[in-house]
Structures are given as C-alpha cells and as structure tokens.
C-alpha cells in the first residue's frame, strides 16, 4: 500500500495536470473545490483520474464530507486500504 507521502505526491501530480493548477496551490488545508475550481462535470473527471491512478472507483457519496485536500487524501488512503 502507498504511504501518505506517496499518495500526496501522486494526487498533486495528476490534479495539477488534469485541472491545470500549480502544485503549490494544493495545500493540505486548502478547499478542494475552490482550489481546483470544480463544477459538477469536473467531479466526473476527478472520479476518472482517481480510477486511472489508483485503480479503485469512487462515487458521489464518497465525496460527502470531503472539503480539504487532507480529506481527499484520507479518502484515497481509506479506499486503497479496502482494495
């Protein structure tokens, strides 16, 4: 299983590419939706890149309570542990 640092590094890499944001704006306590300027269609893209990079599926329900990047990293950790 990937370490938290590996997860963060991977997430920063694909989010900065997919959503064209500078990696330095992806801070643990930053708001995921605001930083990435996500709309409902962008969440579909996010689900796809998560599956491509980590090999598991997420649903809209998985994002309930995900506000910051730390919340997002915790979601990825949890899903990887369940794999």
C-alpha positions, 0 to 999 in steps of 0.5 A: 500500500502507498504511504501518505507521502506517496499518495500526496505526491501522486494526487498533486501530480495528476490534479495539477495536470488534469485541472491545470493548477500549480502544485503549490496551490494544493495545500493540505488545508486548502478547499478542494473545490475552490482550489481546483475550481470544480463544477459538477462535470469536473467531479466526473473527471476527478472520479476518472483520474482517481480510477486511472491512478489508483485503480479503485472507483469512487462515487458521489457519496464518497465525496460527502464530507470531503472539503480539504485536500487532507480529506481527499487524501484520507479518502484515497488512503481509506479506499486503497486500504479496502482494495 
